[in-house]
Amino acid sequence: VTRWGRWLAAAQVALSVPLLVTAWVVAANLHRLESVNTGLRADGVTVATLTRQSVEPAADPVAYVTQLASALLASPGIAAAALTLHEPLSFGADWRRRPITGRDGLGSARSFVLQVSPGYFETLGVPLVAGRDFLWTDDHGQRNVAIISAGLAKLVWPGANPVGHSVRLGGQPDRLPEVIGVVADANLAEPHAANQSFLFTALLQEPPRQLALQSPLVLLKSSLPLRSVEGPARRTIAALGQDDLVEV
């Protein structure tokens, strides 16, 4: 054993200690993350990004969106399908929140607002705890409706059933959607966002011009491998002549 050998052994021990500590920290955090209840089940969910295929918007964007979801749901192996304007787990900035106030003045809060289609909660495995889900008939011909998370319900209507009450959305004083349902709390924003309360509005009740200009995001739930989902979905979307699938 030489002097250089002793120094080499000491350096190896010195490097091994922080590596072992780091490995323990990583393992402990992975174990902790596995036990966290996020409120959603994202396994088997494919998120597909679309882009406009045609420069001419659909003559009836509401009918097109409905047809798109129906065609995807009819694809073999697809257990659930939904459309939205925001990708789950991809946002969390505080400026994205909007003030939500109960029309009866019971309370107020700042909440994320998401535009979603029927089937959104089923696709992501978020349980409905009160009221009903959106329907494909919840369009501009019907009264504006909304679904809220359980956490938002407690903030705006503490101790009361929010179903049947109206809410006022900040920035849209004339829009007073009626709460038709409550879903369990779920971390749908990026994981580090605090206070993940949500108000969901019906996608088909968004302004027709916005639906005509902005391609929706597609959520598909399937037990099939990704390649078995992507191919049929790509062909189904392209066959409608309005959008192309660009990324999954």
Sequence and secondary structure as in RCSB ss.txt:
>XXXX:A:sequence
VTRWGRWLAAAQVALSVPLLVTAWVVAANLHRLESVNTGLRADGVTVATLTRQSVEPAADPVAYVTQLASALLAS
PGIAAAALTLHEPLSFGADWRRRPITGRDGLGSARSFVLQVSPGYFETLGVPLVAGRDFLWTDDHGQRNVAIISA
GLAKLVWPGANPVGHSVRLGGQPDRLPEVIGVVADANLAEPHAANQSFLFTALLQEPPRQLALQSPLVLLKSSLP
LRSVEGPARRTIAALGQDDLVEV
>XXXX:A:secstr
  HHHHHHHHHHHHHHHHHHHHHHHHHHHHHHHHT   S   TTEEEEEEEES SS  SSHHHHHHHHHHHHHTS
TT  EEEEESS TTS   GGGEEEEEETT S EEEEEEEEE TTHHHHHT  EEEE    TT STTS  EEEEEH
HHHHHHSTTS  TT BEEETTBTT   EEEEEE     S TT SS  EEEEEGGGS HHHHHHS  EEEEE SS 
HHHHHHHHHHHHHHTTSEEEEE 
